[in-house]
Amino acid sequence: MEHIIKKMQDKGLLDDLTAERVRNNISDGTELDLALLNLSGLPEEEVLRFLAEEFQYPFMSLDQYNPSKDFLSQFPARILMNRKVLPMEGENGTMIVASSRIFDTSGVDELRLATGKDFRLVLAPSSEIDRCIKQFLGVGADTVESMVTEAEEEGFQIIDQEMDDDMDLADAAQGASIIKFVNQVITEAIQLRATDVHIEPFENELKIRYRIDGVLKEVLIPPEVRQFQAAIVSRLKILSHLDIAEKRLPQDGRIKVKISQREVDVRVSVIPMLHGEAIVLRLLDRSSVMFGMGQLGMSEKDRETLNGLLEIPHGIILVTGPTGSGKTTTLYAALSKINSVERKIITIEDPVEYQLRGVNQIQVSRKAGLTFARGLRSILRHDPDVILIGEIRDVETAEIAVQASLTGHLVFSTLHTNDAPGALTRLVDMGVEPYLVASTLEASIAQRLVRVICPDCKEEFTSVKLEALQSELNGRIPKKLFRGRGCKKCQNIGYLGRIGVFEQMVLTEAIRSALTENESPRKIRALAVENGMNSLREDGFRYLEQGITTVEELLRVTKDER
C-alpha cells in the first residue's frame, strides 16, 4: 500500500500531511480505498480512477447505463442498496458488478450467495450506483422488501378502509420499516429540491409524485407499497399529531424535521379519496430561502421602483399570483430591506412559513378563533409601522387593511389574481368601495416563476417551430435559443431552479380616477401599460435574450396572456 501512497504524492494528488494521515488511518485498520476517500479531499471519481488503473480493474461511468427492471428484480434490493453494488450483464452472458470498494468484497460475496452466480468487479462512484438503484428500483426498495418480510413473519394483515380496527394499524405505523420508508420519501424529496410530495392511492397502485421547480414528476416505487398505504398514512398522521381514527374528514397538520443540519417545515394535508386517504406534504426549507432584493430576478427598473415604494410611510402594496409563484418570498425580501430598529414590523400569516429576525410574527389559529381579521384588530393596538397580512381572503380582512393604511401604516399582502391590474377589481368585487381602493393602494405586483436552464447541460439549438414561436411572442424572437439537454445534475429534466418574472403596476392619478369611475379592467390595464408597465411575458423576454430560460417555458408560465 505504501507504493500507492508514494505514487499519489509524486503525482501531486496527496501532500505530505495528508499522506501521513492516510498511513495512520490504514495502520488503525481502515482499508486503503476508504482511507483515501475519507481523507484525501479528492473527488470520489478521481480516487477510483487512480485505483482502477493501479489494480487493473475496469472503471465504468453509469451515465448511459439503462438496465431493465426485470433484470434488477432478480437481486435482493436490500443487498444492492445497503452495500451499494449494481449488477450488470456483461458480454457473452458474463455477470459484472459495479462497486465503489476494491477491498471490501462483502457486497459481491452476498450477491454470489444470494444468486449462485459469479461476478467480475468494475469500479464506479457510489453516488452514481445509488442514483441508478433508486432510478430503476424505486425509492425505498430495500425498505419495502423488509416490510413485506416483516408482514409475512408477524402475520401482518391489511386493514380494510371501512373497518375501524385502528389499534393494529397504529402499531403497524410504528414499525421500523414503515418509519424508515416514510423518512426515505421525505429525505429524497428534500434532496431533489421538491416543494411538494403527493401520495395518492388508486385501485391497484400507490403513486408518489414530487413537485420540482413547479412541475410534478412521478417517482418510481415498488408496487408492493400499495398494501402498506394505510400504515404509511397513519405514520404521517402520528408525526403531524392528527387523529388516525378519523378517515372520513380532511385533516391538516405539521411536522418539523431536521436533515443534514437543515430545518424543514412539512405541512401535511390529508383528504379521503375513493381508494383511501391521499396526502400532500408541503416542504418549506428555511435554509434555501433567499431574502435579498437582488436575488428575486426583478429587472433593474422594477427593483428601483419597488425600492421607492418601500420608502412611503403608508399605503397598501399587493403581490398577486397563483399558489407557489413566490409571493411570500418577494414580501419577505421587501420586509428584510426595510427591517430596522426604527420600525416595528408585525406579520399575521397562515402559516408562518419563514422566520425573520427582528420581526414580530403571528400564526393564525382557527381552532383558537384567531383569524386574519381578529388578529389585525389586535395588531393595530400594538403600534406597528409596517404590517404584513399573509393573504387577503375576505372583505373583512380587506377593509381592515384599508383602515390600517388610512391610519398611517404601510401594509403588505397577497391576493390571488392573474395579473397586476386584476387586484384592483378583485378588491372591489370583494366589497371594498372603489374610492377606498383608489386612495390606499400604492402598487400591485403580479409574478410567476420560470424554470432556469441547467448550466451543466445548456446548449444552443435551432427550433423547428420558429414561426409559431414568433407569432406567440408578437414577432420577437432572440437571435440565439438555448435549452437544457438533460443530465444527472438536473435529473434529465433540462432545468435547474427557478427565477421570477414580474408585472409591476404603480397607481397613478389616471388609474385612480378610472377605478373610481368604474372603468373596465381592460381600460385600467391600458393606462398601466401607458405608464410603463411590462407584462409578465415581456418581462420574461430578457431571460430569453440572456439564455436563462426557454421560449417554451416562458409561454407555459404566461399562457394566460393572449
C-alpha positions as CSV (number, residue, x, y, z in Angstrom):
1,M,0.0,0.0,0.0
2,E,2.9,2.3,0.7
3,H,3.9,2.4,-3.0
4,I,0.3,3.6,-3.9
5,I,0.5,6.5,-1.4
6,K,4.0,7.4,-2.6
7,K,2.8,7.4,-6.2
8,M,-0.1,9.7,-5.3
9,Q,2.4,12.0,-3.6
10,D,4.6,12.0,-6.7
11,K,1.6,12.9,-8.9
12,G,0.7,15.8,-6.6
13,L,-2.6,14.1,-5.5
14,L,-1.6,14.0,-1.9
15,D,0.5,16.4,0.2
16,D,2.9,15.1,2.9
17,L,0.5,15.8,5.8
18,T,-2.5,14.1,4.1
19,A,-0.3,11.1,3.1
20,E,0.7,10.7,6.8
21,R,-2.9,10.9,7.9
22,V,-3.8,8.2,5.4
23,R,-1.0,6.0,6.6
24,N,-2.1,6.4,10.2
25,N,-5.7,5.6,9.2
26,I,-4.6,2.4,7.4
27,S,-2.5,1.3,10.4
28,D,-5.7,1.6,12.5
29,G,-7.3,-1.0,10.4
30,T,-9.0,1.1,7.6
31,E,-8.8,-0.2,4.0
32,L,-6.7,1.9,1.6
33,D,-9.6,2.9,-0.6
34,L,-11.8,4.0,2.3
35,A,-8.9,6.0,3.9
36,L,-8.2,7.8,0.6
37,L,-11.9,8.5,0.0
38,N,-12.3,9.9,3.6
39,L,-9.1,11.8,3.9
40,S,-7.6,12.8,0.5
41,G,-10.1,15.6,-0.2
42,L,-10.2,14.4,-3.8
43,P,-13.4,13.7,-5.7
44,E,-14.5,10.1,-5.4
45,E,-14.3,9.6,-9.2
46,E,-10.7,10.7,-9.3
47,V,-9.7,8.4,-6.4
48,L,-11.5,5.4,-8.0
49,R,-10.0,6.1,-11.5
50,F,-6.5,6.1,-10.0
51,L,-7.1,2.9,-8.0
52,A,-8.7,1.2,-11.0
53,E,-5.6,1.9,-13.1
54,E,-3.2,0.7,-10.4
55,F,-5.0,-2.5,-9.6
56,Q,-6.0,-3.3,-13.2
57,Y,-9.8,-3.0,-12.7
58,P,-12.1,-1.5,-15.3
59,F,-13.6,1.9,-14.4
60,M,-17.2,2.5,-15.6
61,S,-19.3,5.6,-15.9
62,L,-23.0,4.8,-15.3
63,D,-24.5,7.8,-17.1
64,Q,-25.7,5.7,-20.1
65,Y,-26.5,2.6,-18.1
66,N,-30.1,1.6,-18.6
67,P,-31.0,-1.9,-17.2
68,S,-34.4,-3.5,-17.4
69,K,-36.4,-3.6,-14.2
70,D,-36.9,-7.3,-14.7
71,F,-33.1,-7.8,-14.6
72,L,-32.5,-5.9,-11.4
73,S,-35.5,-7.6,-9.7
74,Q,-33.5,-10.8,-9.7
75,F,-31.3,-9.4,-7.0
76,P,-32.3,-8.6,-3.4
77,A,-32.8,-4.8,-3.2
78,R,-31.6,-4.8,0.4
79,I,-28.1,-6.0,-0.7
80,L,-28.0,-3.6,-3.7
81,M,-28.9,-0.5,-1.6
82,N,-27.1,-1.4,1.7
83,R,-23.9,-2.5,0.0
84,K,-24.1,0.0,-2.9
85,V,-23.4,-2.6,-5.6
86,L,-25.0,-2.7,-9.0
87,P,-25.2,-6.0,-11.1
88,M,-24.9,-5.7,-14.9
89,E,-25.0,-8.1,-17.8
90,G,-21.5,-8.3,-19.4
91,E,-20.5,-9.7,-22.8
92,N,-21.2,-13.3,-23.7
93,G,-23.6,-13.8,-20.8
94,T,-21.0,-12.9,-18.1
95,M,-22.1,-11.1,-15.0
96,I,-20.3,-8.0,-13.7
97,V,-21.0,-5.9,-10.6
98,A,-20.2,-2.2,-10.1
99,S,-18.9,-1.2,-6.7
100,S,-17.0,1.8,-5.2
101,R,-15.0,-0.5,-3.0
102,I,-12.0,-2.6,-4.0
103,F,-11.0,-4.2,-0.7
104,D,-14.5,-4.6,0.9
105,T,-15.9,-7.5,-1.1
106,S,-18.8,-8.3,1.2
107,G,-21.4,-6.9,-1.2
108,V,-20.2,-9.0,-4.1
109,D,-20.0,-12.0,-1.8
110,E,-23.6,-11.6,-0.6
111,L,-24.7,-11.4,-4.2
112,R,-22.9,-14.6,-5.1
113,L,-24.5,-16.4,-2.1
114,A,-28.0,-15.0,-2.9
115,T,-27.9,-15.8,-6.6
116,G,-25.3,-18.6,-7.0
117,K,-23.7,-16.6,-9.8
118,D,-20.1,-15.4,-10.2
119,F,-19.4,-11.7,-10.8
120,R,-16.5,-9.7,-12.2
121,L,-15.8,-6.4,-10.4
122,V,-15.8,-3.0,-12.0
123,L,-15.4,0.3,-10.2
124,A,-17.9,3.1,-10.3
125,P,-18.7,6.1,-8.0
126,S,-21.1,5.2,-5.1
127,S,-23.2,8.3,-5.9
128,E,-23.9,7.0,-9.4
129,I,-24.6,3.5,-8.2
130,D,-27.1,4.9,-5.6
131,R,-28.7,7.0,-8.3
132,C,-29.1,4.1,-10.7
133,I,-30.6,1.8,-8.0
134,K,-33.2,4.5,-7.0
135,Q,-34.0,5.3,-10.6
136,F,-34.6,1.7,-11.7
137,L,-35.9,0.0,-8.5
138,G,-37.7,2.9,-6.9
139,V,-37.4,4.9,-3.6
140,G,-37.2,2.7,-0.6
141,A,-37.0,-0.6,-2.5
142,D,-34.9,-2.2,0.3
143,T,-37.3,-1.0,2.9
144,V,-40.3,-2.3,1.1
145,E,-38.6,-5.7,0.8
146,S,-38.2,-5.6,4.6
147,M,-41.8,-4.5,5.1
148,V,-43.1,-7.5,3.1
149,T,-40.8,-9.9,5.0
150,E,-41.9,-8.5,8.4
151,A,-45.5,-8.6,7.4
152,E,-45.2,-12.3,6.5
153,E,-43.3,-13.1,9.7
154,E,-45.6,-11.2,12.0
155,G,-48.8,-12.2,10.3
156,F,-49.5,-8.6,9.4
157,Q,-52.9,-8.2,7.9
158,I,-54.1,-5.3,5.6
159,I,-56.9,-3.5,7.3
160,D,-59.9,-2.7,5.1
161,Q,-60.6,1.0,4.9
162,E,-64.2,0.5,6.1
163,M,-63.1,-1.3,9.2
164,D,-62.3,0.6,12.4
165,D,-59.6,-1.6,13.9
166,D,-57.2,1.2,14.4
167,M,-55.0,-0.1,17.2
168,D,-53.4,-2.7,14.9
169,L,-52.9,-0.1,12.3
170,A,-51.3,2.3,14.8
171,D,-48.9,-0.5,15.8
172,A,-48.1,-1.1,12.1
173,A,-47.4,2.6,11.6
174,Q,-44.7,2.4,14.3
175,G,-42.9,-0.5,12.6
176,A,-39.3,0.2,11.9
177,S,-39.7,-0.4,8.1
178,I,-42.7,1.9,7.8
179,I,-40.8,4.6,9.7
180,K,-37.8,4.1,7.5
181,F,-39.8,4.2,4.3
182,V,-41.6,7.5,5.2
183,N,-38.2,9.0,6.2
184,Q,-36.7,7.9,2.9
185,V,-39.5,9.6,0.9
186,I,-39.2,12.9,2.7
187,T,-35.4,12.8,2.6
188,E,-35.4,12.0,-1.1
189,A,-37.8,14.9,-1.8
190,I,-35.7,17.4,0.1
191,Q,-32.5,16.3,-1.7
192,L,-34.3,16.7,-5.1
193,R,-35.4,20.2,-4.1
194,A,-39.1,19.2,-4.2
195,T,-41.6,21.7,-2.8
196,D,-44.5,19.2,-2.5
197,V,-44.9,15.4,-2.1
198,H,-48.1,13.8,-3.4
199,I,-49.0,10.4,-2.0
200,E,-52.1,9.2,-4.0
201,P,-53.9,5.8,-3.7
202,F,-55.5,4.3,-6.7
203,E,-57.3,0.9,-7.1
204,N,-54.3,-1.2,-7.7
205,E,-51.3,1.1,-7.0
206,L,-49.9,3.8,-4.8
207,K,-48.4,6.8,-6.7
208,I,-45.8,9.2,-5.2
209,R,-45.1,12.4,-7.1
210,Y,-42.7,15.2,-6.3
211,R,-43.2,18.8,-7.5
212,I,-39.8,20.0,-8.6
213,D,-39.5,23.6,-9.9
214,G,-43.2,23.8,-10.2
215,V,-43.8,20.6,-12.2
216,L,-44.9,17.3,-10.9
217,K,-42.7,14.3,-11.5
218,E,-43.7,10.7,-10.7
219,V,-41.3,8.7,-8.5
220,L,-40.7,5.1,-9.2
221,I,-41.6,3.0,-6.1
222,P,-42.1,-0.8,-5.8
223,P,-45.7,-1.9,-6.5
224,E,-45.8,-3.8,-3.1
225,V,-46.0,-0.4,-1.4
226,R,-49.8,-0.3,-2.2
227,Q,-50.6,-2.9,0.5
228,F,-49.0,-0.7,3.2
229,Q,-50.7,2.5,2.2
230,A,-52.9,2.7,5.3
231,A,-49.9,2.2,7.6
232,I,-47.9,4.9,5.7
233,V,-50.8,7.4,6.1
234,S,-51.1,6.5,9.8
235,R,-47.4,7.1,10.3
236,L,-47.7,10.6,8.7
237,K,-50.7,11.3,10.9
238,I,-48.9,10.3,14.0
239,L,-45.9,12.5,13.1
240,S,-48.3,15.5,12.5
241,H,-50.4,14.9,15.6
242,L,-53.6,14.1,13.7
243,D,-56.4,11.6,14.5
244,I,-55.6,8.3,12.9
245,A,-59.1,7.0,13.7
246,E,-60.6,9.8,11.5
247,K,-60.7,8.5,7.9
248,R,-63.8,10.3,6.6
249,L,-62.9,14.0,7.0
250,P,-59.9,16.1,5.7
251,Q,-57.2,16.9,8.3
252,D,-54.3,19.3,8.3
253,G,-51.1,19.1,10.4
254,R,-47.5,20.0,10.6
255,I,-44.1,18.2,11.0
256,K,-40.8,19.8,11.7
257,V,-37.8,17.7,10.5
258,K,-34.0,18.2,10.5
259,I,-32.0,16.7,7.7
260,S,-28.2,17.3,7.4
261,Q,-28.4,20.4,9.6
262,R,-31.3,21.8,7.5
263,E,-34.6,22.6,9.3
264,V,-37.6,21.8,7.1
265,D,-41.2,22.5,8.0
266,V,-43.6,20.0,6.5
267,R,-47.3,21.0,6.1
268,V,-49.5,17.9,5.9
269,S,-52.9,17.7,4.2
270,V,-54.9,14.5,4.4
271,I,-58.1,14.1,2.2
272,P,-60.2,10.9,1.9
273,M,-60.4,9.7,-1.7
274,L,-62.2,6.9,-3.5
275,H,-59.4,4.3,-2.8
276,G,-58.1,5.6,0.5
277,E,-56.7,8.7,2.0
278,A,-54.4,10.9,-0.1
279,I,-51.7,13.0,1.4
280,V,-49.9,16.1,0.2
281,L,-46.7,17.2,2.1
282,R,-45.7,20.9,1.5
283,L,-41.9,21.2,2.2
284,L,-40.7,24.6,3.4
285,D,-36.9,24.5,3.5
286,R,-35.9,27.5,5.5
287,S,-32.2,27.2,4.6
288,S,-32.8,27.5,0.9
289,V,-34.8,30.8,1.1
290,M,-33.0,33.9,-0.2
291,F,-34.5,37.2,1.0
292,G,-32.2,39.7,-0.9
293,M,-34.0,42.0,-3.3
294,G,-31.3,41.4,-5.9
295,Q,-32.0,37.6,-5.8
296,L,-35.6,37.8,-6.8
297,G,-34.9,38.3,-10.5
298,M,-36.5,41.7,-10.9
299,S,-35.3,44.0,-13.7
300,E,-33.3,47.0,-12.6
301,K,-36.2,49.3,-13.4
302,D,-38.7,47.3,-11.4
303,R,-36.3,47.0,-8.5
304,E,-35.7,50.7,-8.3
305,T,-39.5,51.3,-8.5
306,L,-40.1,48.9,-5.6
307,N,-37.3,50.4,-3.5
308,G,-39.0,53.7,-3.9
309,L,-42.4,52.3,-2.9
310,L,-40.8,50.8,0.3
311,E,-40.0,54.4,1.5
312,I,-43.6,55.6,1.5
313,P,-45.0,56.0,5.1
314,H,-48.4,54.4,4.4
315,G,-50.4,52.6,1.8
316,I,-51.0,49.1,0.5
317,I,-48.6,47.1,-1.6
318,L,-50.1,43.8,-3.0
319,V,-48.3,40.9,-4.6
320,T,-50.5,38.7,-6.7
321,G,-50.2,35.3,-8.4
322,P,-51.2,31.7,-8.1
323,T,-50.1,29.4,-5.2
324,G,-46.3,28.6,-5.4
325,S,-45.4,31.6,-7.5
326,G,-43.0,33.1,-5.0
327,K,-45.3,35.8,-3.5
328,T,-44.2,35.1,0.1
329,T,-40.5,35.2,-0.8
330,T,-41.0,38.6,-2.5
331,L,-42.8,40.0,0.5
332,Y,-40.1,38.8,2.9
333,A,-37.4,40.3,0.6
334,A,-39.2,43.6,0.9
335,L,-39.5,43.3,4.7
336,S,-35.9,42.5,5.1
337,K,-35.0,45.5,3.0
338,I,-36.8,47.9,5.4
339,N,-36.3,45.9,8.7
340,S,-34.6,48.1,11.2
341,V,-34.7,49.1,14.9
342,E,-36.6,52.2,13.9
343,R,-39.6,50.3,12.5
344,K,-42.0,48.0,14.3
345,I,-43.0,45.2,11.8
346,I,-45.8,42.7,12.6
347,T,-46.9,39.9,10.4
348,I,-50.0,37.7,10.6
349,E,-49.8,34.6,8.4
350,D,-51.4,31.2,7.9
351,P,-48.9,29.5,8.4
352,V,-45.8,31.4,9.3
353,E,-43.6,30.0,6.6
354,Y,-40.2,31.6,7.4
355,Q,-38.9,33.4,10.4
356,L,-37.3,36.8,10.0
357,R,-35.1,38.2,12.7
358,G,-36.5,41.3,14.4
359,V,-40.0,40.9,13.0
360,N,-43.0,40.0,15.2
361,Q,-44.9,37.2,13.6
362,I,-48.4,35.9,14.4
363,Q,-49.7,32.4,13.4
364,V,-53.4,32.3,12.5
365,S,-55.3,29.7,14.6
366,R,-58.8,28.9,13.5
367,K,-59.3,26.4,16.4
368,A,-58.5,29.2,18.9
369,G,-60.6,31.7,17.0
370,L,-57.6,33.8,15.8
371,T,-58.5,34.7,12.3
372,F,-56.8,37.3,10.0
373,A,-59.5,39.9,10.8
374,R,-59.4,39.4,14.6
375,G,-55.6,39.3,14.6
376,L,-55.4,42.5,12.5
377,R,-57.6,44.4,15.0
378,S,-55.2,43.5,17.8
379,I,-52.1,44.3,15.7
380,L,-53.3,47.9,15.3
381,R,-53.2,48.3,19.0
382,H,-49.5,47.2,19.1
383,D,-48.3,50.5,17.5
384,P,-46.8,48.9,14.3
385,D,-45.2,50.9,11.4
386,V,-45.5,48.0,8.9
387,I,-48.0,45.2,8.7
388,L,-47.8,42.1,6.6
389,I,-51.0,40.1,6.0
390,G,-50.4,36.6,4.7
391,E,-53.4,36.8,2.3
392,I,-56.5,38.9,1.9
393,R,-59.2,36.3,1.7
394,D,-62.4,38.1,2.6
395,V,-64.0,41.6,2.7
396,E,-63.5,41.9,6.5
397,T,-59.7,41.5,6.2
398,A,-59.6,43.8,3.1
399,E,-61.5,46.5,4.9
400,I,-59.2,46.3,8.0
401,A,-56.2,46.5,5.7
402,V,-57.6,49.6,4.1
403,Q,-58.3,51.2,7.5
404,A,-54.8,50.4,8.6
405,S,-53.4,52.1,5.6
406,L,-55.6,55.2,6.2
407,T,-54.4,55.4,9.8
408,G,-50.7,55.7,8.7
409,H,-49.5,52.1,8.3
410,L,-47.6,50.5,5.4
411,V,-49.4,47.3,4.6
412,F,-48.1,44.3,2.5
413,S,-50.3,41.4,1.5
414,T,-51.0,38.9,-1.2
415,L,-54.0,38.2,-3.4
416,H,-54.9,35.5,-5.9
417,T,-55.3,37.3,-9.3
418,N,-53.9,36.6,-12.8
419,D,-52.4,40.0,-13.4
420,A,-51.5,43.2,-11.5
421,P,-54.5,45.3,-12.6
422,G,-56.8,42.5,-11.6
423,A,-56.0,43.2,-7.9
424,L,-58.0,46.4,-8.1
425,T,-61.2,44.9,-9.4
426,R,-60.7,41.9,-7.1
427,L,-60.9,44.1,-4.0
428,V,-63.9,45.9,-5.4
429,D,-65.6,42.6,-6.1
430,M,-64.9,41.6,-2.5
431,G,-67.0,44.6,-1.4
432,V,-64.4,47.3,-0.7
433,E,-65.5,50.7,-2.0
434,P,-63.7,51.7,-5.2
435,Y,-62.7,55.1,-3.8
436,L,-61.1,53.4,-0.8
437,V,-59.1,51.1,-3.0
438,A,-58.0,54.0,-5.2
439,S,-56.9,56.1,-2.2
440,T,-55.0,53.4,-0.3
441,L,-53.5,51.0,-2.9
442,E,-50.0,52.2,-4.0
443,A,-48.9,49.3,-6.2
444,S,-49.8,45.8,-7.4
445,I,-47.1,43.3,-8.4
446,A,-48.0,40.1,-10.3
447,Q,-45.4,37.4,-10.5
448,R,-44.6,33.9,-11.8
449,L,-41.6,31.6,-11.6
450,V,-39.9,30.3,-14.7
451,R,-37.6,27.4,-14.7
452,V,-33.9,28.1,-15.4
453,I,-31.9,26.1,-18.0
454,C,-29.5,23.7,-16.2
455,P,-26.0,25.3,-16.6
456,D,-24.3,21.8,-16.8
457,C,-26.2,20.7,-19.9
458,K,-27.1,24.0,-21.6
459,E,-26.7,24.1,-25.3
460,E,-27.6,26.3,-28.3
461,F,-30.1,24.9,-30.8
462,T,-32.3,25.8,-33.7
463,S,-36.0,25.4,-33.2
464,V,-38.2,23.8,-35.9
465,K,-41.2,25.8,-34.5
466,L,-39.6,29.2,-35.1
467,E,-42.5,30.7,-37.0
468,A,-45.1,29.5,-34.4
469,L,-42.9,30.9,-31.6
470,Q,-42.6,34.3,-33.3
471,S,-46.4,34.6,-33.5
472,E,-46.7,33.7,-29.8
473,L,-44.1,36.4,-28.9
474,N,-45.6,39.1,-31.2
475,G,-42.7,38.7,-33.7
476,R,-40.0,38.9,-31.2
477,I,-37.5,36.1,-31.0
478,P,-33.9,36.1,-29.7
479,K,-31.1,35.6,-32.1
480,K,-29.9,32.6,-30.2
481,L,-32.0,30.0,-28.5
482,F,-30.8,27.7,-25.7
483,R,-32.2,24.6,-24.0
484,G,-31.1,22.0,-21.4
485,R,-30.1,18.7,-22.9
486,G,-30.7,16.8,-19.6
487,C,-28.1,15.5,-17.3
488,K,-27.8,13.7,-13.9
489,K,-27.5,17.0,-12.1
490,C,-30.9,18.2,-13.3
491,Q,-32.5,14.6,-13.2
492,N,-32.5,14.7,-17.0
493,I,-35.2,17.5,-17.0
494,G,-33.0,20.2,-18.5
495,Y,-34.0,22.8,-15.9
496,L,-32.5,23.5,-12.5
497,G,-34.0,26.1,-10.2
498,R,-36.5,29.0,-10.9
499,I,-36.4,32.8,-11.2
500,G,-39.2,35.4,-11.1
501,V,-40.9,37.3,-13.9
502,F,-42.8,40.4,-12.8
503,E,-45.6,42.7,-13.8
504,Q,-45.5,45.8,-11.7
505,M,-48.3,48.4,-11.7
506,V,-47.8,51.6,-9.7
507,L,-51.1,53.5,-9.3
508,T,-51.1,56.9,-11.0
509,E,-53.8,59.6,-10.8
510,A,-55.2,58.4,-14.1
511,I,-55.6,54.8,-12.8
512,R,-57.2,56.0,-9.5
513,S,-59.7,58.1,-11.5
514,A,-60.5,55.2,-13.8
515,L,-61.1,53.0,-10.8
516,T,-63.5,55.4,-9.0
517,E,-65.4,55.9,-12.3
518,N,-65.8,52.1,-12.6
519,E,-63.8,51.8,-15.8
520,S,-63.3,48.2,-17.2
521,P,-60.2,46.2,-16.2
522,R,-59.0,46.4,-19.8
523,K,-59.1,50.2,-19.6
524,I,-57.1,50.2,-16.3
525,R,-54.6,47.8,-17.9
526,A,-54.1,50.1,-20.9
527,L,-53.4,53.0,-18.6
528,A,-50.9,50.9,-16.6
529,V,-49.1,50.0,-19.9
530,E,-49.0,53.7,-20.9
531,N,-47.4,54.4,-17.6
532,G,-44.6,51.9,-18.4
533,M,-45.8,48.6,-17.0
534,N,-44.4,45.5,-18.8
535,S,-46.5,42.3,-19.0
536,L,-45.2,39.1,-17.4
537,R,-44.3,37.8,-20.9
538,E,-42.5,41.0,-21.9
539,D,-40.5,41.0,-18.6
540,G,-39.5,37.4,-19.2
541,F,-38.2,38.1,-22.7
542,R,-34.9,39.4,-21.1
543,Y,-34.3,35.9,-19.8
544,L,-34.6,34.5,-23.4
545,E,-32.1,37.1,-24.6
546,Q,-29.7,36.1,-21.8
547,G,-30.2,32.4,-22.4
548,I,-31.5,31.8,-18.9
549,T,-34.8,30.1,-19.9
550,T,-36.5,28.6,-22.9
551,V,-39.3,30.1,-25.1
552,E,-41.5,27.0,-24.3
553,E,-41.1,27.6,-20.5
554,L,-41.9,31.3,-20.7
555,L,-45.0,30.6,-22.8
556,R,-46.1,27.8,-20.4
557,V,-45.9,30.1,-17.4
558,T,-47.6,33.1,-19.1
559,K,-50.1,31.2,-21.2
560,D,-53.0,33.3,-19.8
561,E,-51.6,36.2,-21.8
562,R,-53.2,36.2,-25.3
